[in-house]
Amino acid sequence: MSSEKALRGKMLKLWGSEGIVTVSESPIAPLLPSQISNFVSDVGIPKAVPAYDFNLLDPKSWKIVTLGGANREAGLKDVWPISQHESADVATGVDLATGQVFDLDLRGEQPPAFVNSSLPCFVEFVTLVEERRLAVEPDEIGLTDVDQRLREELEALDPKAFADEGTVWSMYFEEIEYGL
């Protein structure tokens, strides 16, 4: 894991200060566990990551959500949804009990999909993936050596993110491999 200062520097290079949100811009700060709140205050979260279909929710609307259905059955209860995907029924959220990041079916019909072991890991992953997306030639299709090295680097940062074929990052790299 990069130091917070190094990660913040990479983020500023990619998105500039206007492309990063900190928790200080939201009334949710006192409701978050201190480890999460401190990270988002010091480093921030990117507003948008096209490579991940990540669009940060407006910080003024941030709230803690108590989940039910398949999410509850999987052990998730209180989460902080930070992003909504193109499908309005799917969000990326942080489990407040564990700090882990999941893609969530907000209807509660599908079980959550594991993304990362922590919010700092997630932010580092999307930063590295976005750096790669911007460096790639548009006609490059399939898993290149650079993509394979990126996957190995990410797997070293958060092995659980690639623990099985059903994790979000395993599926992400499988889609790259098949040119999707």
C-alpha positions in Angstrom: 0.0 0.0 0.0 1.3 3.4 -0.9 1.7 6.0 1.8 -1.3 8.3 2.0 0.9 11.2 0.9 2.0 9.3 -2.2 -1.5 8.2 -3.0 -2.8 11.7 -2.6 -0.1 12.9 -5.0 -1.1 10.3 -7.7 -4.7 11.3 -7.3 -3.9 15.0 -7.7 -2.0 14.3 -10.8 -4.9 12.3 -12.3 -7.9 14.3 -11.2 -6.7 17.6 -9.7 -8.0 19.0 -6.4 -11.4 19.6 -8.0 -11.7 15.9 -8.9 -11.3 14.7 -5.3 -13.8 14.9 -2.5 -12.9 14.8 1.2 -15.3 14.0 4.1 -15.0 17.5 5.4 -17.4 18.5 2.7 -20.1 16.2 4.2 -22.1 16.2 7.5 -21.4 12.4 7.6 -18.0 12.7 9.2 -19.0 12.2 12.8 -21.0 9.0 11.8 -18.0 7.2 10.2 -15.5 5.1 12.1 -12.4 7.2 12.7 -10.1 5.1 10.5 -12.4 5.7 7.5 -13.1 9.3 8.4 -9.4 10.1 8.8 -8.5 8.5 5.4 -11.2 10.4 3.6 -10.3 13.7 5.3 -6.6 13.3 4.6 -6.6 11.6 1.1 -10.1 11.9 -0.3 -12.1 9.9 -2.9 -12.1 10.6 -6.6 -15.3 12.0 -7.9 -15.3 9.8 -11.1 -13.3 6.8 -12.3 -14.4 5.9 -15.8 -12.4 2.7 -15.8 -14.5 1.4 -12.9 -17.9 3.0 -13.7 -17.5 4.9 -10.4 -19.4 8.2 -9.9 -19.2 9.5 -6.4 -22.5 10.5 -4.8 -22.9 14.1 -3.9 -21.2 14.4 -0.4 -24.1 16.5 0.8 -26.4 13.5 0.3 -24.1 10.9 2.0 -25.8 8.9 4.6 -25.5 5.6 6.5 -27.9 2.9 5.0 -29.1 -0.1 6.9 -29.4 -3.0 4.4 -31.8 -5.9 4.2 -32.4 -8.9 1.9 -29.4 -10.7 0.4 -27.0 -8.0 1.7 -28.1 -8.7 5.3 -27.9 -12.4 4.8 -24.3 -12.0 3.7 -23.5 -10.3 7.0 -23.7 -6.6 5.9 -25.9 -4.3 7.9 -24.8 -0.6 8.0 -23.0 0.7 5.0 -21.9 4.0 3.6 -22.8 4.0 -0.2 -20.2 6.2 -1.8 -21.0 5.6 -5.5 -23.9 4.7 -7.7 -23.2 2.8 -10.9 -24.9 3.4 -14.3 -27.5 0.9 -13.1 -29.3 2.9 -10.3 -29.8 -0.3 -8.4 -26.0 -0.9 -7.8 -23.8 1.1 -5.5 -20.3 0.8 -4.2 -20.4 0.9 -0.4 -18.2 0.7 2.7 -19.3 -1.7 5.4 -18.9 0.3 8.6 -18.4 -2.8 10.8 -15.4 -4.1 8.8 -14.3 -1.2 6.6 -14.5 -3.6 3.5 -15.8 -2.3 0.2 -18.6 -4.1 -1.7 -20.7 -3.5 -4.8 -24.3 -3.7 -3.5 -27.6 -4.5 -5.1 -29.7 -1.8 -3.4 -32.8 -3.8 -3.9 -31.3 -6.6 -1.8 -32.0 -9.3 -4.4 -28.4 -10.2 -5.2 -25.7 -10.9 -2.7 -23.0 -8.2 -2.3 -19.9 -8.6 -4.5 -16.6 -8.1 -2.6 -14.4 -5.3 -4.0 -11.6 -4.5 -1.5 -10.5 -5.1 2.0 -10.6 -1.4 2.9 -11.4 2.0 1.5 -7.7 2.9 1.2 -7.1 -0.2 -0.9 -10.1 0.6 -3.1 -8.9 4.2 -3.7 -5.4 2.9 -4.5 -6.9 0.3 -6.9 -9.1 2.7 -8.8 -6.2 5.2 -9.0 -3.8 2.6 -10.5 -6.5 1.3 -12.9 -7.3 4.8 -14.1 -3.6 5.6 -14.6 -3.4 2.4 -16.8 -6.6 3.4 -18.7 -5.1 6.8 -19.6 -1.8 5.2 -20.7 -3.4 2.6 -23.0 -3.7 3.0 -26.8 -7.5 2.9 -27.7 -7.0 -0.1 -30.1 -5.2 -2.3 -27.5 -7.6 -5.2 -26.8 -7.1 -8.1 -24.4 -4.9 -8.6 -21.4 -1.5 -7.1 -22.2 1.8 -7.7 -20.2 1.2 -4.3 -18.6 -2.3 -5.3 -17.5 -0.9 -8.6 -16.2 1.7 -6.7 -14.2 -1.0 -4.3 -12.9 -3.1 -7.3 -11.8 -0.1 -8.7 -10.0 0.6 -5.4 -8.3 -3.0 -5.0 -7.2 -3.1 -8.6 -6.0 -0.1 -8.0 -3.8 -1.8 -5.0 -2.3 -5.0 -6.8 -1.5 -5.0 -10.5 -2.1 -8.6 -10.9 -1.0 -9.7 -8.8 -4.0 -8.7 -11.7 -6.2 -9.5 -14.6 -3.8 -12.0 -16.1 -6.2 -13.5 -15.6 -9.7 -16.5 -13.9 -8.2 -14.7 -10.8 -6.8 -15.2 -7.6 -8.7 -11.6 -7.2 -9.6 -11.3 -10.8 -10.8 -14.2 -10.2 -13.1 -12.8 -6.8 -14.2 -9.6 -8.3 -15.4 -11.4 -11.2 -17.0 -13.4 -8.7 -19.1 -10.2 -7.0 -20.2 -8.7 -10.4 -21.2 -11.7 -11.0 -23.4 -11.8 -7.5 -24.8 -15.1 -6.4 -23.2 
